[in-house]
């Protein structure tokens, strides 16, 4: 028998427990492994849960799970950096194999934890840390092992994707869409990590280490959120043939990796543009496979619990069969993270300008000064107090030049307020 101990019996912990209990016979038939939950820990042992726990299985002390002689695999599902980091380190030191869904911890402390696990000859399974029920980690680590991956495009946060979907399809404001997401349980009371791109950036760090074998920290990922996206920009994007999504992008050029999470426009003909609601998707380009797409539910009790169980069963195989070496994501000393300001892509820009002759020439003159050429222009819309919107699509430009040009244009007397700029990600079809 392989004994499992769960630390954190919240939404995902309950989902994991249910699957292991409900499908015990099915899992045993499929894998040949007798896997049972033998210990659970949660700080609130009295909270009602829709599961039937065996007598004596529950404790308020995580240490009891880690030190239990019948526990072979410790499952950490409490989230956050501490005390999760302490518990995982303790489990590894006790020669326990570990499964976690903790993307924040792996993004911040992954290098240290993987190194420690390798020294102790145990594994850390983290399939559930990115995109919930989508078997993405194994796809990159195993399925695409014969490829040099050069591009990742992801919709990694269901909350932000739900909000943008409502804004796009129903014309909702950000505030109203967020309120609905919170009412339906798709967004937390404090949605900062979701709507500011932080959650997606944590997940992208994990994918970069796997796909590009590159050391990456959160500070290396250019991160922005969706709070300033206006319905008018969504409408103009549609006219140009784009949709706005919170995109996680990682690309490799000349042994350097660029990484960013921020709102961007993607062509409506790209499959990622039609990923709506709370769903996640990741589009990966390998040099041998070409594009591959992974789609499914990115969160929730059962989808994420399914990913946790996948890691547990995978580990049980190797524990019983005698694993050669732990599957620790390796890193390459040659590869480094590249400054986001050197990024070279097209942009969407919107200005609120006085409705008078010569305004567009002033704007285009500033853009030319910073080596930015114009691809398309729309100048229309209802005049308000003598001002109208001017919308421009540029050809490829560096991010630094774009920022400098935007600041110079905003200082023009004919421009009202702060202009808007949004990256365009063509998606490498």
Phi, psi and omega in degrees: 000142172257118181269134181245135174241129183252125174254111183105097183253056174267214184302307183286323178299317178295318179299319179295314180299315181300314182296316181295326179280311184296321185250028180303311182292320179296315179296320180294320179295319183286321189253341185077010182250133176268099186247126183222143173281123183246347180203141176225144177230139175203143182295336178248095183277348185262348183298134179297135177226145182274047175221155178256107181273140178292153181302129175082003183277338188263142176213159176267355185251116178299326181300327180295326176291314184296322184268356180295127184293339181272354180269119176262327182235124177262126180253114181263118183225033180264339179077174180075176182276304177241143006273010183303318179301315179298316183295317180294318177300317180296318179297316180298317179297333177271015178064025176270143171280150190233139170237134180218152173249017192271088183292324180296317180295316181293325178294323184270323188237011186303315181304313182295316184291319179295322178295316179296318180298320180297321180294327181269359180058042174235173183244157168241117176264135185217030179305324185280356185283340181228122173064033168045250187278358179279124180285064189277319183299313180294327178297317180286313186290321185251308186294327182253020184298334180270019182237152165263108181282131181239357184202132174231131177230118187229145163252100194252357182231114184292327181297309180296322180293324177296315181297313180295327177296316178296320178294324183283313187273334185238000178070020180292154169284163177303314184299317180291320180294321177296317179301318179294319179299322178291320180297325181273357179085010179275341181233145178286165175301321171252101187270014189307309184301326181282306189281343178264005174085002186291316178300314180295325179293321175303313182293322180296324176304317180295316181295322180296317180299318180290311189280325186246358181051051186233135172295130180216138175240164180303325180295342179279346185260117173296122189232129177216162184243188188253006188295336183259007178288128183254142178306331179295326178288325176297321180290317178295322177302318179299320180297327179275354179093029181230163167235150180264126178227154169279105188253135170261121186233132172224131181218146181248132174217125177054047176067015176238141185251129172257136182223136178203151172229116180190164177297138179211159176266138179228141183302143181295340179280350180279138181301333181291337182291339182259014174276110189240172177065217184271009182284152174249159174203149176225130182248118186238134178248117174253155184289339179259319182277334192075205183289139170228148185233134181236127191220141176166190180285129185265356182204179179111158185302306186280317177300315180288322176299323177299320179293322177298314180298323177303315178295319181299313181295319178301317178293320180301320176306309187284329177295320181281328183270351182082081182297137177295287177229147178301147178278079180265126180301123181275164177230154180253130179291339184285331186270140180223162177278142182256144178301134181294336183291345178270003178300146186228096184216166172287162180224153167259134177227139177231130180237149171257110190236155175296140181275082180211156180299146174090352182295314182297325179293325177296316180296313181294330177294318177295317179300317179297324179301330181254025176059039178243120179258153185266135177264313182212155179222138169235127175231097181200180179117169183287133179284132177234114180054036177086006181243147178225156177281139170244126182241131184231138165254132180259164165283181182304137178212155176285151181298322181295316177298321179298314180298317181294318179295318180300316180295320180292320179295320181296339179274351179294143182294336183274358182253134180253128175071192182269133179285169182244137173226137180224132178296153172246121179251111185286339170089359175050058177293000000 
